Amino acid sequence: MSLPPYVALNENIIRETLNPEILHQLDSLQVFTEVTSTNDILWQKAQNGITGTAICLAEMQTAGRGRRGSQWMSPASGNIYLSIMRSLNSESVRNGLSIAIGIALINTLQEEGVEGLQLKWPNDVLHNRRKLAGILVESRYGSQNYVTVGIGLNLSLPDNLHTAIPQPIISLEQLCDPLPCRNRLAAKIIQNMIETLELFSHRGLSDFLPLWPQYDALHNQAINIISENGQFTALACGINEQGELRYMRDQQVAYLSNSHLSIRFAS
Ligand code: BTN
């Protein structure tokens, strides 16, 4: 039997790389060979109640999901499929959190030497308009309010995925040589995500808003806003305090929340 051409995820290495203070906050950290969706594993955990932060990583997902009910193809090719859940009371979770997490993810990748990354509102990490990573924020409210943030980061993509996915995609393998150590990278992402969730729980988007223009892939771009009922063209012009997309249409400013609409570059 031949070995896979990537280093397997290893819970011990990830734990050893995490800052002890962060490690102390964890309710659980689990690495699986195969799951339906790392987000779902954590939602199952929430049913029993968690006290701290719960983390789930997997080598592959059989029912990985993306925003707007889309499928997130998740083969066992050395990518990172990672979810983090914690309790969080914040009204601006829906729009704002994926922006805060996106900025944290880009910063982590920049520290690993990956340049030229931008965030396409609300949740796509792009390199030259090709998607490197996606962020899925899900929240559930009950006796305790939980949020689960899932990240799918392409490290290495099988050829068939480039044709199966209906948008330009890219992997870290195409952007850096050598690839960052997978377990160390996963630990750094976890560390920055946990710190970002904590900051966001106290201050919402306020620390991230001034940074947004330098990350904004849509800045002053003509965009198509597409819904089930049709589409229109507008000019993207930043975000507001709630993390809603600000755009100009017919000389009027309007805002878009993180809804079921999809945004495409118009040119
Ligand atoms: C998107 O761009 O639409 C978001 C994609 C999010 C994919 C990740 S992979 C880990 C986690 N588990 C899932 O089922 N989805 C997220």
Residues whose N, C-alpha, C, O or C-beta is under 5 A from the ligand:
A	BS01	BTN	S37 T38 N39 A63 G64 R65 G66 R67 W72 Y81 L82 S83 N123 G134 I135 L136 G150 I151 G152
